[in-house]
Amino acid sequence: MRQPSVIARRLAVASVSLVVAAGAVACGPEDNDAKGAGGDSTPHKGGTLTVLNRNPQQDFDPARLYTSGGGNVPSLVFRTLTTRNRENGEAGAKVVPDLATDTGRPNKDATVWTYTLKEGLKYEDGTKITSADIKYGIERSFAPELSGGAPYLRDWLVGAADYQGPYKDKKGLAAIETPDERTIVFRLNKPEGEFPYLATQTQFTPVPKDKDTGTKYEEHPVSSGPYKVVENENDGEHLVLERNTHWSASTDDERKAYPDRIDVRSGLDSSVINQRLSSSQGADAAAVTTDANLGPAELAKVTGDKELAARVGTGHFGYTNYIAFNPTVKPFDNPKVRQAISYAIDRSSVVNAAGGSALAEPATTFLPDQKSFGYTPYDHFPAGKAGDPAKAKELLKEAGHADGLTVTLTHSNAKDFETSAEIATAIQDALKKAGITVKLQGLEENDYSDKIHNVKTEPGFFLAHWGADWPSGGPFLAPIFDGRQIVKDGANFNTGLLNDKSVNDEIDSINKLTDLDAAAARWGALDKKIGEQALTVPLFHPVYKRLVGKDIKNVVISDWTGVLDISQAAVK
């Protein structure tokens, strides 16, 4: 679970336009029906849906994509064993069957998972989809030349750690068995109760071996979904999809596939995207975006216009922005100093710096406030909305800093309103009231990322953020707090360098659970326990506000992604 964190960040950025990557919180979307869009709200088949995005849909190969729930645009072409539930809010955070008849059948200790494919599944050329195709699709994702996807399978599958893919090793992976054309079995190194979530990743897309063109496959991947690729320009900058006539809705309960054609255009500036959606001229009337958030100024303008306000969808994605401490760096080795800073934080000013309460919700827990994560309310260092500088000073005195303290806060210079100067300045102002002088160290995005994710260079006090690979506490807590995931010679995400046996053991125990509701409750309790150590200061969860064109119908935004689900959208 080390590398997934990179993906989680990537997903969050994508969601927030983000930051947002993966790959858009707490309660469900409040106005995501976009009821005012286009008068008649009944969705109809036909027309062209235009997607206006900042980031191109690069590497359009299921082996190379790092997406959760099957992705957004990818999910129109690639079906997987399981997928996300395509419903609004909390209901959309559930995993449901896709190509498979169920979400998987585990053995007693969740080390073996068995799936059966539905009958009648076909590719865009009318040929049958088989379990061997899914096995091959997974195996090719191990090929070095097709890198980029989630690395969980390399860690979880028996004997997969050194596998180099079918181009070099034609024997394949013995841990994946296909006893017949509709059955596929996975043998794991250890219990993994959340395997159904993993089976939503695009690596579980079937790929016919005789149609595999290696690194060129992304130009025309063979569709198993409702749409096929007819045009892919400049590595996903312009992607055109048309109906796959061999896809059958009778085998697919999730994708509505209303439009006849989907035209994805990327490389656009967020302000341009929002202006075009606002104006809704020509083809833009039937347009949406999956990665361009409304900024504070744009949101203020939209809020004052009833017609535009009716076309705003609100989404929440499992994502937390926080302060991270390195307890090996003085004075942060003293828990009382970390607690003092926790009390001194003015979350109201931080939320304002992030764009205001419409775009950010204050956080006192590390886990996002959604049921699927196991959200358990707690505030170990209650300081109200504006902080408690008096309590902070008291703790500093106990820590031996009665005359105050001077520290350096490292942040990014990226204009993301998350780990950037705006947030850092709000923290600087709040801590000053508690007698803590904060010097700001702003770094360019790549330098910032390299510094904070390297054990040898990690600062003592810095801004960070985290997004989940799927809506569960597992991929949220384990990469940050599992001591066995501390990476000394690579990208490290356990910023607090926590290696607590009781925490590690509880992570293992929860991973054995196949009852995901029971697991969620345990993740929430673990979050509360870890929070007592003040290794982080949760600041806020982002909220995503996205415009849609005036002719868009059936806006669905789940808590899994936080953004409009293209597979549900219709045009007038």
N, C-alpha and C positions, 0 to 999 in steps of 0.2 A: 504494500500500500504506500510505498514511498512516492513513486512516480505519479500515481493517481492524483496526488495533491497538485501536481503541476497542471493536470488536466482540470482538476476542480477549479483552479484559478482561471484556466483558459475558458472553462464553461461559464464561470462567473462573468468574465469579461464579456463574453458573448452575450450573456443575458442582460447585463446592465448596460451594455454598450458603454459597456459596462465598463465594464462595469459601468461590467456587469460586468464565464466562463466563466460553454457548456454552460452552451453544455452550457433568466432570470431566476411583511411576510407572515406573519403570524396567523392571522385569521384569513379566511378566503377573500378573494377579490371583492371589493364593494360595488364596483360599477362596471364589471367586465362584460355586461350584456351588450353595451354600445347600442341600446335600444333605439336611439334616435337616428341611427345610420340608415339612410335610404328609404324611410317610410315603412313599406311592407317588410316586416321582419322575417317573413317565411323564407328559408333558404331554398334555392332552386338549382338544378343542374345546368351547366353551360357557362360559356364566357371564358375570359382570360383573367387570371389573378396575377397581379404584378407584385413582386417583392422587392422593396428598395432597402438595401443594406449597406453598412459601412464595410464589413469584412467579407471578402470573397469566399465562396464555398470551395476552398482548396482541397486537393487530394481526395477527390470524390470516389474513393475506393473504400469499401466497408472494412478492409483490413487496416487502413491508415487513419480512419476517423476515430476521434476520442469523444464519444457522445454518450449521454445517459438517456435511457428510455427510448433509444433508437434515433434520437436527434429530431430535428424539425424538418428541414428540407430533405435530409437523407431518408427520413422515415417514409417519405412519399414513394421512394424507389426501393428501399431495402426493408424487408420484413425480417423479424428476428424471432427466436423461440418464444420470448415473452416481450411485453412492451408496457408503456405507461397507460393508465386509464385515462381516456380522453374526456375528462369532465372538469368542470370549474372547481377551483379552490381545493379544499382538503381531500375531496373524493378523488381528485386527479393525482394524488401522491401514492396511489396503490399500484402494484404490479399486477398485470393481467395476462392471460394467454394471447399469443399472436399466431405464429405458425403451429405452435403446440396446442394440444387439447386441454392442457392445464398448466399451472405454473411450475410443475415439476414434482416428482415423487422421490423423496429422500429415503435412504435406508435408516436404520435405527439411530446411527450417530452422525447423520448428515455428511458422510464422506463419499457417498455414491448417490448421484442424481440421475433419474431416468425420465425421458420425455418421449411422447408419442406425437407424431405429426398428424394434423388434420387430413382428411381425405380431400382430393380434388384440387390440391395446390399446384399451380403452374407458373412457369416463367413467361416472359413477354413473347417468346417464340412458340408457346403452347406445349413445351415439353414439361414432363413431370418433375416436381421438386422432391428430392429424396433426402434421407438422413445422411447419406454419404456426401451429399453436396454441402451440408452444414459442417460436417467433419472437415471436409477439404477447405471450406471457407475459413474455419478457425485455424487450421494448420498453416495456411498461406500467410496469416497475420503474424506468424513467427519469423517470416523471411526478413532478413536485415534490410533488403531493398524496399520493403513495404512497412517500414517502421512508422510509429506515430500513434498507434492504438493503445488502449489500456493494457497494462502489464499484469493484471490480476491472474490471467490464465497461466502465465509463466510461473507464477508463485504457487497457484492453487493445484494445478494438474500434476498428477504423479509423473515423474520423469520428464517434465517439460522445461526445467531450468536451462538446459543447454541445447534445446532443440532449435534448429536453424531453418525450419520450414521445408515444404515438399520439393522445392527446386533442388536442394542439396541433399535432403534425406527423404527418399521416396517411400520409406517404410511407414512414415507417418507417426502419429502419437498413439501408443498402445492404451493410454489412459482414456481415449475416446473410442467407444465401441458402437458399431452399427449392426446389430444382429439381424435386422431386416430393413427394408427401405423406408419404414415409418418409425423406427425406434432408434434412439441415440442415448448412450449411457456415458456419464462422466465420472471418473474416479479421482478423488481429491486427496491431497496430502494430509489434510486435517479437516475437522468439521467446519462447514460453512453454511450456516442457516440462511444466509442472504444470497445464496446462489441464484434464486429467481431474479433478483435485481441485476446481477451480472449478466444474465441471459438476455437483458434488454440492449446490451451494447452491440454495435454494428458488426463486431467480429463474429456474431452468431448468425449472420446473413448467409443464406445458401449461395454458393458459387459453383456453377457447372465447370468441372475440370477441363472439358474440351473447349470451353469458351474463354479460359483464363489467358490473358495476354500480358501477364506480369505487370510491369510499371505502366503499361499503356491501358490497363483495364479501366482506369478512372475515366478515360475518354468516352467509353460506352460500356458501363457495367450492365450486366444482364438483370433486368428488373424482376423482382418478386412482389413488388407493391403495385398500387393503382396507377402509377405513372412511370414512363420510361424516358431516358435521356435522349433527346434528338439534337441537342446542340450544347457544347461545352467550350467556351472561348476563354483563353488566357487563364487557364487553371482555375475555373470556377467563377471568374469575374462576371461572366454572362452565361447563365444556365437556362436552357429551355426544356420543359418537360411536357409531354403529351400523354394521353391515356394509353395504358397498357390494356388492350382489349381482352387479354386472357386472365386478367385479375377478376376475381369473383367476390362480390360483397358477401356472398353466403359463407365465405370462409374467413371473413374479416369483420369483426364486430366494432373495430375501433376507428377506421378511416372512413370518412364520408365521401371524399373524392367528388366534390360538387363541380369545380371548374373543369372545363375541357382542356385547358392549357395553363401552365404556370411559367411565368417569365421572371427569372431572378436576376436582378441587376445590382452589382456591388461596386465598391470603391467610391462611395459617395460620402460627403460630409454630413454629419448628423443634422446640422442646421438646414442643409439643402433638403434632406429627406423629410424633415418635419414641415418645411415650407410647402413642399410638393403635396404631402398628405393633407395639410391644412387647406390648400387651394383646391385640391381634388379636381384638376382640369384634365380632360381627356382620359387616357388610360390610368392616370393617377387616382381617379375616382374609385377604381377597383384595385387599390394598392394597400399593402400593409408593410410593416417592418418587423424583423425579429431581433434587431440589435441596436436600434437608435432610440434612446430614452429622451423624454422631454426634460429639458433643463429647467432651473428655477424661473428664469425670465420667460421662457416659452410657456411654461405651465401657468404662470400668472396671466398671460395673454389668453390662453385657452380657457381658463376658468371663468374669465369675464365674458365669454361668448357661449350662449346656451347650445347653439348648434355644434360647435366644436367640442364643448364639454361632454356632449352626449356621445362623442366618438372617441373618448379616451377609455382605454382598458387599463385596469390596475392589476398588477401581479406581484406575487411574493415568491422568492426563490430561496432555498436554504443557504444563507450566506451571512457571515458575521464579520464586521470590521472591529478590530481590537488593538489595544496596546500590548506588546509582547515584552517580557523581561528576560534577560539572560542572567540567571542567578549566580553565574560564575564570575560576573563582573561587579566590582564594588561601585556603589553601595547597595546594589540590588540583590546581593547575597543575603541581606538582612530582610526577613519577611516583614518587619514593621515598616521599612521604607516602602516596600511594595504595597502594603496595606494603606499607608499614608497617601500614596498617589491615588489609590482606588477611591479613597474617601474624598480627595480633593477635586476629582473630575466633575466638571459641569457638563452634564449630558445635553442640557438644553442648548448651550452654545455650540456643542459639537454637532448636534442635529441641524442647527441653523447653518453651520458651515458646510454641511453635506447637502444643503438645498432646502431645508425646512422640513416640517413634519409630514408634508405630503410625499416626500421622497426618502425619508429615513425615519425609522422607529427606534427609540432608545432601547438598549440592551443591557441587562445585568447578568444574563446567563450566556455561556459560550454557545450552547446549542440554540439554533433558531427556534422561535416560539411557534412551532408547528407540531401537531400531534404525532406525525409519522416519525419525527426525530426523537420522540420521547420527552418533549419539552416539560421540564419540571421547574416551576417558578422558584427562584431564590435570589436573594441579594445579601451576600455575606458582609458587605460594607455599605450599608444604607446611608446615602448622602443626599437624598431628595433629588429634585431635578437640577439644582444649581450647585451641588457639591457641599461638603462640610469642611471648610478650611480649618475650623477650630479643632475638630477631631484629628485632622491630618497633622496639625502642629503638635498635638499631644503625643501622637505616635512617633513623630520625628524626634521629639525630646527623649522619649523612651529609647529610641535607637541611637541616641548620642549626638543628635543634630539639633540641639536647642536653638542654635543661631541660624538655622536654615541650611540649605543645600543647593549646590549647583550641579546640574546634570545636562547631558546632551541627548536630544531626541532626534533619531534618524528617520527621515521620511523620503518619499519619492517626489520628484518634480513633475510627474505625470499629472495631467489635468483630469483627474478622475474623481475628485471630491470624496476620496476614501482614504488614501494613504498620502495625500498631497499636502501642500503648504497650508491650505485653508484649515484642515483638521488640526495640523500641528500647531498652528497659531492659536486656535481655540484652546488647546490643551496648555500651551505656554501661558496664556492669560489666566486660566483657572488655577494652575499650580502656583503662580506668583502670589495669589491671595493666601496660600498656605506657607509662604516663605521659601518656596522652591524656585530657584532661577533656572529656566530652561533655555539652553542654547540649541538652535535648530541647525541640523545638518541635512540639507537637501541634496539628493543624488539623482542623476539621470536614471530612467527606469531600469535599464539593463544593469547599471552599476549597483543600484539599490537592491535589485533581486539577487545579484551575485553575492553581495555583502551579507544580507540577512539570512541567506540559505546556506552559508558556509560556516561550519562549526568554528573554524579558525579565525574568521573575521566578524562573526556575529556581534553586533553592538549590544550594549546592556539594556537599551531602552529605545524601542522603535515601533512604528506603525505596521500593522499586518492585516491580512484578511484571508478568509477561507470559505470555500464553497464545496458542497458535497457532490460526489459522483452520482449518488442516488439519495432519495429522501429517507435517510436512516441515520441514527447516531454513530454507526460503525465507521463509515468513511469520513465522518466529521471528527470524532474523538481519537481514533487509533493513530492516524498519521501525526497528530500533534502531541499526543501524550503517551503513546506506547514506547517504552524505553528501548525495545528491540528494534525500533525503526529509526533510531538515531544513526545518521549516516556521517561518518567522520571524513570520508574522502569523496564527497559528492553532494548533491542537493539534499539538504536536511530541512525538515519541516517541524521537528520536535524542538521548537524554539526555546522552551523552558528546560530542555535537556533532562526531562523527568524520566527516571527509570525506577519506578516504584513497583515492587513485585506484586503487591496487592492490586494495583491498577492493571498490570499486565495480565494477571490471573483472571481478573473480572472480565477483561476484554475477551479472553479465550473462552470463558464460560458463556458469555452472551453469544459469541459466534456459533455455539453449538445449538442454539435455539432455532427451531423452524417456525415457532409461533411468533410472528413478527410483532404482534401487539405486546406480548410478554417481553420480547427483546427491547422494544421501545421504552418500556417502563424502567428496565434495568439501565439502559443508556442514560436516561434522565437522572437516575439516582447517582450514576457514576459521574456525570457532569457536575452535580451538586457537590460531591465529595472532592473532586479535583479542584473545584472553584475555591475551596477553603485555603488553598496554598497560594492564592494570589499570583499565579504565574502569568496571568493575562488580566487585562481590564477590558471586558466587553464594552463596546461603545454604541454601536447601532447596527440594525439590519436595513439594507436598502429596500426601497419600494420602487417598482418599475411602472412608469406611466407611459403608455404608448398610444399614439394616434392611429386611427385607421381611416381609409378613404370613405367618402360618403356613401358609396354603393356596396360596402362590405356587410355581409350578414353572418350570423352565427359565430360571434366572437367567443371563443372558449380559452380560458387562461387557467391552467392548473398550478397547484403549489409545487409540482415536480419541476417545472421549467420557469415559471413566472412570466412567460411571454405567450403571445397569441399562438395557438396551435393551427398551423396551416392546413393540417389534414381535416379540420372541421369548418374552415372558412368557405363562404359562398359569395358570389358576386350577383348584383342585381340583374 
